[in-house]
């Protein structure tokens, strides 16, 4: 059964964060809250946990996964960013946006879109996630926690644990969580395209 950690939304307990990081580094798959909705997460270097994450989510390698990063400096390590792309990123970071960008060599091929060599990146505005990323020291590979056949993301820790207890290693509960996926902006094309409208307002980025 998946463990359940109750982590304070404003003052995350370091002890629990370190345990969560250990689970990720050991190949665990976790469910955790963000500023948009719950997400699945695993270590970027673990092929088996990637397989499990895709299986839980019900997607194949053509579905963009997201590197959840601490800040734009970390984003720039994993995505190639031109000046015009950086201006848009700066407007929407941190916040409820996921950006698709060309991947750098730091991103394993198995994480990239097989035809486009792109990767999703985002910087959440959420104290627990930021603290988790700081403790981990690298991005978390993530996907929105919408299960096959569902129209909306799973919204609370208890229901996630009940439905996925045998498939997850950890569920993090930090109280109420928004239940709207991020807005997805494709910055690998010029002009950029909003491919999914969600939490982030495209107008904030100067996009219709």
C-alpha beads as a LAMMPS data file, in Angstrom:
LAMMPS data file: protein, C-alpha beads

208 atoms
207 bonds

1 atom types
1 bond types

-500.0 500.0 xlo xhi
-500.0 500.0 ylo yhi
-500.0 500.0 zlo zhi

Masses

1 110.0

Atoms # bond

1 1 1 0.000 0.000 0.000
2 1 1 1.161 3.514 -0.779
3 1 1 2.447 5.525 2.150
4 1 1 0.598 8.745 2.995
5 1 1 2.545 11.791 4.165
6 1 1 0.736 14.800 5.621
7 1 1 3.056 17.698 4.777
8 1 1 2.321 21.222 5.996
9 1 1 1.390 23.455 3.017
10 1 1 3.409 26.461 4.200
11 1 1 6.111 24.973 6.432
12 1 1 6.942 21.558 4.966
13 1 1 8.553 19.139 7.415
14 1 1 12.132 18.446 6.324
15 1 1 12.019 14.904 7.720
16 1 1 9.091 13.967 5.480
17 1 1 10.593 15.721 2.463
18 1 1 13.785 13.697 2.853
19 1 1 11.777 10.493 3.060
20 1 1 9.896 11.476 -0.109
21 1 1 13.185 12.175 -1.894
22 1 1 14.511 8.774 -0.800
23 1 1 11.420 7.105 -2.269
24 1 1 11.955 8.916 -5.585
25 1 1 15.641 8.006 -5.711
26 1 1 14.812 4.366 -5.003
27 1 1 12.562 4.233 -8.068
28 1 1 9.250 5.051 -6.421
29 1 1 6.281 6.679 -8.132
30 1 1 4.491 9.332 -6.089
31 1 1 1.352 11.454 -6.256
32 1 1 1.819 15.025 -5.098
33 1 1 -0.135 18.310 -5.104
34 1 1 0.884 21.304 -7.196
35 1 1 -0.490 24.783 -7.802
36 1 1 -2.708 23.355 -10.555
37 1 1 -3.738 19.826 -9.564
38 1 1 -2.316 16.529 -8.373
39 1 1 0.499 15.042 -10.435
40 1 1 2.311 11.754 -10.726
41 1 1 6.057 12.004 -10.235
42 1 1 9.180 9.863 -10.528
43 1 1 12.953 10.206 -10.813
44 1 1 14.190 11.398 -14.210
45 1 1 16.915 8.758 -14.347
46 1 1 14.861 5.652 -13.578
47 1 1 13.516 3.810 -16.630
48 1 1 11.335 1.399 -14.649
49 1 1 9.584 4.153 -12.686
50 1 1 8.981 5.953 -15.999
51 1 1 7.319 2.798 -17.333
52 1 1 5.149 2.579 -14.222
53 1 1 4.173 6.257 -14.427
54 1 1 3.082 5.876 -18.049
55 1 1 1.158 2.721 -17.178
56 1 1 -0.722 4.427 -14.329
57 1 1 -1.469 7.441 -16.495
58 1 1 -2.448 5.283 -19.468
59 1 1 -0.218 7.035 -22.008
60 1 1 2.587 6.013 -24.358
61 1 1 5.878 7.644 -25.335
62 1 1 4.107 10.091 -27.668
63 1 1 2.502 11.831 -24.687
64 1 1 4.591 14.752 -23.468
65 1 1 5.818 14.362 -19.910
66 1 1 6.929 17.343 -17.854
67 1 1 10.077 18.194 -15.946
68 1 1 8.922 20.087 -12.862
69 1 1 11.765 22.488 -12.062
70 1 1 12.690 24.864 -9.235
71 1 1 13.369 27.897 -11.430
72 1 1 14.269 29.077 -14.926
73 1 1 17.952 28.350 -14.360
74 1 1 17.086 24.685 -13.916
75 1 1 14.737 24.795 -16.906
76 1 1 17.599 26.098 -19.062
77 1 1 19.676 23.018 -18.257
78 1 1 17.092 20.724 -19.815
79 1 1 15.512 22.876 -22.546
80 1 1 16.988 25.022 -25.313
81 1 1 15.690 28.557 -24.885
82 1 1 16.008 31.487 -27.298
83 1 1 15.460 35.105 -26.261
84 1 1 11.841 35.263 -27.429
85 1 1 11.034 32.027 -25.611
86 1 1 12.717 33.268 -22.443
87 1 1 10.543 36.387 -22.413
88 1 1 7.401 34.236 -22.433
89 1 1 8.797 31.860 -19.818
90 1 1 9.607 34.755 -17.533
91 1 1 6.020 36.036 -17.764
92 1 1 4.556 32.666 -16.804
93 1 1 7.028 31.449 -14.205
94 1 1 6.260 30.409 -11.564
95 1 1 2.664 29.609 -12.353
96 1 1 0.063 27.383 -13.933
97 1 1 1.717 26.830 -17.291
98 1 1 3.562 23.953 -18.938
99 1 1 5.864 24.870 -21.803
100 1 1 6.988 22.545 -24.595
101 1 1 10.566 23.241 -25.676
102 1 1 13.384 21.506 -27.577
103 1 1 15.239 19.204 -25.189
104 1 1 18.953 19.509 -24.447
105 1 1 21.333 16.557 -24.237
106 1 1 20.706 16.473 -20.487
107 1 1 17.295 14.930 -21.194
108 1 1 17.410 11.159 -21.813
109 1 1 15.910 10.177 -25.168
110 1 1 13.268 8.048 -23.465
111 1 1 11.801 11.205 -21.889
112 1 1 11.599 13.185 -25.122
113 1 1 8.789 13.165 -27.653
114 1 1 9.957 10.517 -30.153
115 1 1 9.387 12.642 -33.260
116 1 1 9.895 16.205 -32.031
117 1 1 12.700 15.762 -29.453
118 1 1 10.797 18.084 -27.129
119 1 1 10.056 18.033 -23.414
120 1 1 7.513 19.734 -21.174
121 1 1 8.834 22.039 -18.448
122 1 1 7.181 24.011 -15.691
123 1 1 7.944 25.873 -12.466
124 1 1 5.093 25.528 -9.945
125 1 1 4.103 28.154 -7.411
126 1 1 3.668 25.735 -4.517
127 1 1 5.685 25.696 -1.289
128 1 1 5.700 21.924 -0.828
129 1 1 6.803 21.213 -4.391
130 1 1 9.508 23.859 -4.215
131 1 1 10.789 22.390 -0.951
132 1 1 10.734 18.876 -2.415
133 1 1 12.682 20.017 -5.480
134 1 1 15.225 21.827 -3.306
135 1 1 15.795 18.664 -1.270
136 1 1 16.016 16.499 -4.406
137 1 1 18.364 18.846 -6.258
138 1 1 16.934 18.070 -9.703
139 1 1 13.569 18.092 -11.494
140 1 1 10.787 15.588 -10.907
141 1 1 9.460 13.883 -14.028
142 1 1 5.701 14.377 -13.909
143 1 1 2.325 13.921 -15.549
144 1 1 -1.097 15.271 -14.600
145 1 1 -2.976 12.740 -12.479
146 1 1 -5.903 12.136 -14.811
147 1 1 -6.653 8.439 -15.142
148 1 1 -7.861 6.777 -18.323
149 1 1 -11.631 7.210 -18.597
150 1 1 -11.733 10.181 -16.209
151 1 1 -12.575 13.718 -17.332
152 1 1 -10.864 15.513 -14.451
153 1 1 -7.770 15.016 -12.292
154 1 1 -8.109 13.184 -8.999
155 1 1 -8.622 15.891 -6.419
156 1 1 -7.680 14.645 -2.949
157 1 1 -5.072 12.458 -1.342
158 1 1 -7.435 9.904 0.180
159 1 1 -9.244 9.138 -3.089
160 1 1 -5.907 8.873 -4.889
161 1 1 -4.627 6.424 -2.298
162 1 1 -7.813 4.351 -2.482
163 1 1 -7.765 4.060 -6.275
164 1 1 -4.023 3.653 -6.745
165 1 1 -2.893 2.086 -3.459
166 1 1 -1.154 -0.859 -5.144
167 1 1 0.425 1.213 -7.936
168 1 1 1.966 4.110 -6.010
169 1 1 4.692 4.226 -3.391
170 1 1 3.697 7.542 -1.804
171 1 1 0.840 10.046 -1.731
172 1 1 1.554 13.526 -0.359
173 1 1 -1.335 15.334 1.318
174 1 1 -0.909 19.085 1.811
175 1 1 -4.542 20.065 2.137
176 1 1 -6.817 21.483 -0.531
177 1 1 -5.431 21.391 -4.042
178 1 1 -6.628 23.175 -7.159
179 1 1 -8.224 20.831 -9.666
180 1 1 -7.417 22.468 -12.986
181 1 1 -4.550 21.240 -15.191
182 1 1 -1.947 23.685 -16.423
183 1 1 -2.239 25.654 -19.625
184 1 1 0.119 24.056 -22.154
185 1 1 2.047 26.357 -24.490
186 1 1 4.109 24.955 -27.363
187 1 1 7.227 27.121 -27.585
188 1 1 8.923 24.712 -29.984
189 1 1 7.002 26.398 -32.810
190 1 1 7.003 30.027 -33.901
191 1 1 4.553 31.593 -33.350
192 1 1 3.807 29.718 -30.114
193 1 1 0.591 27.735 -29.804
194 1 1 -1.667 27.202 -26.799
195 1 1 -2.405 23.476 -27.050
196 1 1 -4.408 23.177 -23.818
197 1 1 -6.222 25.893 -21.909
198 1 1 -6.165 25.440 -18.170
199 1 1 -5.126 27.261 -15.017
200 1 1 -2.792 29.846 -16.559
201 1 1 -4.306 32.724 -18.521
202 1 1 -2.711 32.895 -22.006
203 1 1 -3.188 36.674 -21.933
204 1 1 -0.563 36.895 -19.185
205 1 1 1.921 35.603 -21.759
206 1 1 0.731 37.944 -24.485
207 1 1 -1.061 35.090 -26.256
208 1 1 -4.703 35.113 -27.319

Bonds

1 1 1 2
2 1 2 3
3 1 3 4
4 1 4 5
5 1 5 6
6 1 6 7
7 1 7 8
8 1 8 9
9 1 9 10
10 1 10 11
11 1 11 12
12 1 12 13
13 1 13 14
14 1 14 15
15 1 15 16
16 1 16 17
17 1 17 18
18 1 18 19
19 1 19 20
20 1 20 21
21 1 21 22
22 1 22 23
23 1 23 24
24 1 24 25
25 1 25 26
26 1 26 27
27 1 27 28
28 1 28 29
29 1 29 30
30 1 30 31
31 1 31 32
32 1 32 33
33 1 33 34
34 1 34 35
35 1 35 36
36 1 36 37
37 1 37 38
38 1 38 39
39 1 39 40
40 1 40 41
41 1 41 42
42 1 42 43
43 1 43 44
44 1 44 45
45 1 45 46
46 1 46 47
47 1 47 48
48 1 48 49
49 1 49 50
50 1 50 51
51 1 51 52
52 1 52 53
53 1 53 54
54 1 54 55
55 1 55 56
56 1 56 57
57 1 57 58
58 1 58 59
59 1 59 60
60 1 60 61
61 1 61 62
62 1 62 63
63 1 63 64
64 1 64 65
65 1 65 66
66 1 66 67
67 1 67 68
68 1 68 69
69 1 69 70
70 1 70 71
71 1 71 72
72 1 72 73
73 1 73 74
74 1 74 75
75 1 75 76
76 1 76 77
77 1 77 78
78 1 78 79
79 1 79 80
80 1 80 81
81 1 81 82
82 1 82 83
83 1 83 84
84 1 84 85
85 1 85 86
86 1 86 87
87 1 87 88
88 1 88 89
89 1 89 90
90 1 90 91
91 1 91 92
92 1 92 93
93 1 93 94
94 1 94 95
95 1 95 96
96 1 96 97
97 1 97 98
98 1 98 99
99 1 99 100
100 1 100 101
101 1 101 102
102 1 102 103
103 1 103 104
104 1 104 105
105 1 105 106
106 1 106 107
107 1 107 108
108 1 108 109
109 1 109 110
110 1 110 111
111 1 111 112
112 1 112 113
113 1 113 114
114 1 114 115
115 1 115 116
116 1 116 117
117 1 117 118
118 1 118 119
119 1 119 120
120 1 120 121
121 1 121 122
122 1 122 123
123 1 123 124
124 1 124 125
125 1 125 126
126 1 126 127
127 1 127 128
128 1 128 129
129 1 129 130
130 1 130 131
131 1 131 132
132 1 132 133
133 1 133 134
134 1 134 135
135 1 135 136
136 1 136 137
137 1 137 138
138 1 138 139
139 1 139 140
140 1 140 141
141 1 141 142
142 1 142 143
143 1 143 144
144 1 144 145
145 1 145 146
146 1 146 147
147 1 147 148
148 1 148 149
149 1 149 150
150 1 150 151
151 1 151 152
152 1 152 153
153 1 153 154
154 1 154 155
155 1 155 156
156 1 156 157
157 1 157 158
158 1 158 159
159 1 159 160
160 1 160 161
161 1 161 162
162 1 162 163
163 1 163 164
164 1 164 165
165 1 165 166
166 1 166 167
167 1 167 168
168 1 168 169
169 1 169 170
170 1 170 171
171 1 171 172
172 1 172 173
173 1 173 174
174 1 174 175
175 1 175 176
176 1 176 177
177 1 177 178
178 1 178 179
179 1 179 180
180 1 180 181
181 1 181 182
182 1 182 183
183 1 183 184
184 1 184 185
185 1 185 186
186 1 186 187
187 1 187 188
188 1 188 189
189 1 189 190
190 1 190 191
191 1 191 192
192 1 192 193
193 1 193 194
194 1 194 195
195 1 195 196
196 1 196 197
197 1 197 198
198 1 198 199
199 1 199 200
200 1 200 201
201 1 201 202
202 1 202 203
203 1 203 204
204 1 204 205
205 1 205 206
206 1 206 207
207 1 207 208
